[in-house]
Amino acid sequence: MIITCDCQHLKQEIRCNASKSSEGNGKKTLKCDEECARLERNRRLALALNIDPEAHKDDHIPYSAETLRMFQEHVKWAQTQEREFRVFAADEAERRLRFKPMPANQRAFIHALADDFGFDSESMDPEPHRHVAIFKTPKFVTAPMKTLAECVRIRTTVEASSVSIADAQNKFRARNEP
């Protein structure tokens, strides 16, 4: 049997455990968590602003164009840094994360990614020991649901479909011009 939370976001499979003398887990439910609350806030906000959430579900990119550009320049290294960010974001006890010394272009990526996650960041120490520390602040809520790699794929797909639509519109105009 599957039990859910009130909003149906969380689901868990459990044994029924019903018998002649007990109804088992038939009335058991899960408690909504922070993600459920976030989704409900977003739903209410979208409703208040008359935004169709289904239209924004698949193609939303929570990262800046600059972050995505820097990610594409050094994918493997950037994915490692993103994993560090996600581990830090998930650990409620941690408030600060210090990175090892790195070149300026890598520090720029760390600062951009920190901004996208809602963290504060600061470069410290003079070269060659210059490094970045990131800090959780009240503006941090949760890590973005999509990875950088997923967002690069989405952006590429959206750009390709936009080019296809523009080409079709241009061909249509060309055929219909006198």
C-alpha positions in Angstrom: 0.0 0.0 0.0 1.2 3.6 -0.7 0.7 6.4 1.8 1.1 10.1 1.0 1.3 13.4 2.8 -1.7 15.8 2.6 -0.5 17.5 -0.5 0.4 14.2 -2.3 4.0 15.3 -2.9 5.6 12.7 -0.6 4.8 9.1 -1.2 6.0 5.9 0.6 5.2 2.3 0.1 4.4 0.4 3.3 2.9 -2.9 4.4 -0.8 -2.9 5.0 -0.5 -4.9 8.3 -4.3 -5.2 8.5 -5.8 -8.1 10.3 -9.2 -9.1 11.8 -8.4 -7.2 15.0 -6.5 -4.2 13.5 -7.0 -2.0 10.5 -3.2 -1.8 10.2 -1.7 1.2 8.4 -4.9 2.1 6.5 -5.2 5.5 8.1 -1.5 6.3 8.3 -0.2 9.4 6.5 3.1 11.2 6.0 3.8 14.6 7.3 4.4 17.4 4.8 8.0 18.6 4.8 9.7 21.9 3.8 9.6 21.0 0.1 5.8 20.6 0.3 5.5 24.0 1.9 7.8 25.5 -0.8 5.7 24.0 -3.5 2.5 25.3 -1.9 3.9 28.8 -1.6 5.0 28.7 -5.2 1.5 27.5 -6.2 -0.2 30.3 -4.3 2.2 32.9 -5.7 1.6 31.7 -9.3 -2.1 31.8 -8.7 -2.0 35.3 -7.3 0.2 36.5 -10.3 -1.9 34.6 -12.8 1.0 32.5 -13.9 0.5 29.0 -15.4 3.0 26.9 -13.4 2.8 24.1 -16.1 4.1 26.5 -18.7 7.3 27.2 -16.6 7.9 23.7 -15.2 10.3 22.2 -17.7 12.2 25.1 -19.1 13.0 27.2 -16.1 16.7 27.7 -15.6 17.6 28.9 -12.0 21.2 29.8 -13.0 22.6 32.9 -14.6 23.9 32.9 -18.2 27.3 33.7 -16.9 27.3 30.6 -14.5 26.2 28.4 -17.4 28.9 29.8 -19.7 31.7 29.2 -17.1 30.3 25.7 -16.4 30.6 24.8 -20.1 34.2 25.9 -20.1 35.3 23.4 -17.5 32.4 20.9 -17.1 34.1 18.1 -15.1 35.7 20.5 -12.6 32.5 22.6 -12.3 30.4 19.5 -11.6 32.7 18.6 -8.7 32.2 22.1 -7.3 28.4 21.9 -7.8 28.4 18.6 -5.8 30.2 20.3 -3.0 27.6 23.1 -3.0 24.8 20.6 -2.9 26.3 18.7 0.1 26.8 22.0 1.9 23.3 23.1 1.1 21.8 19.8 2.5 23.8 20.0 5.7 21.7 22.2 8.1 24.4 22.4 10.7 27.1 23.8 8.3 27.1 27.6 7.9 30.4 28.1 6.1 32.3 26.3 3.4 35.9 27.2 2.5 37.4 26.1 -0.9 41.1 25.5 -1.5 43.1 28.2 -3.2 42.3 28.5 -7.0 42.9 30.7 -10.0 40.7 33.8 -10.6 38.5 32.2 -13.3 37.6 29.3 -10.9 36.9 31.7 -8.1 34.6 33.7 -10.4 32.6 30.5 -11.1 32.4 29.8 -7.3 31.1 33.3 -6.7 28.5 33.1 -9.6 27.3 29.7 -8.4 27.1 30.9 -4.8 24.9 33.8 -5.9 22.6 31.4 -7.9 22.3 29.2 -4.8 21.5 32.2 -2.5 24.8 32.0 -0.6 27.1 34.9 0.2 30.7 34.5 -1.0 34.0 36.2 -0.3 37.5 35.8 -1.6 40.1 35.8 1.1 43.9 36.0 1.4 46.4 37.3 -1.2 47.7 35.3 -4.2 48.8 32.6 -4.4 46.7 31.5 -1.4 43.5 33.3 -2.5 40.5 31.2 -1.9 36.7 31.5 -1.6 34.5 31.0 1.4 30.7 30.7 1.0 28.2 31.4 3.7 24.5 30.5 4.3 22.4 33.5 4.8 18.6 34.1 5.3 18.2 34.4 1.5 19.2 30.8 1.1 16.2 28.5 1.0 17.3 25.3 -0.8 19.6 24.2 -3.6 18.2 24.5 -7.1 16.3 21.3 -8.2 18.0 21.2 -11.5 21.7 20.6 -12.0 23.9 22.8 -14.2 24.2 20.1 -16.8 20.4 19.7 -17.0 20.0 23.5 -17.5 22.6 23.5 -20.2 20.6 20.8 -22.0 17.4 22.8 -21.5 18.9 26.0 -22.8 20.3 24.3 -25.8 16.9 22.7 -26.6 15.0 25.9 -26.1 17.5 27.8 -28.3 17.3 25.2 -31.0 13.4 25.3 -31.0 13.5 29.1 -31.0 15.7 29.1 -34.1 13.4 26.5 -35.8 10.4 28.8 -35.0 12.2 31.9 -36.3 13.2 30.0 -39.5 9.6 28.9 -40.1 8.3 32.4 -39.5 10.9 33.8 -42.0 9.9 31.2 -44.6 6.3 32.0 -44.1 6.9 35.7 -44.6 9.0 35.1 -47.6 6.3 33.1 -49.3 3.6 35.6 -48.5 5.4 38.8 -49.6 4.3 40.3 -52.9 
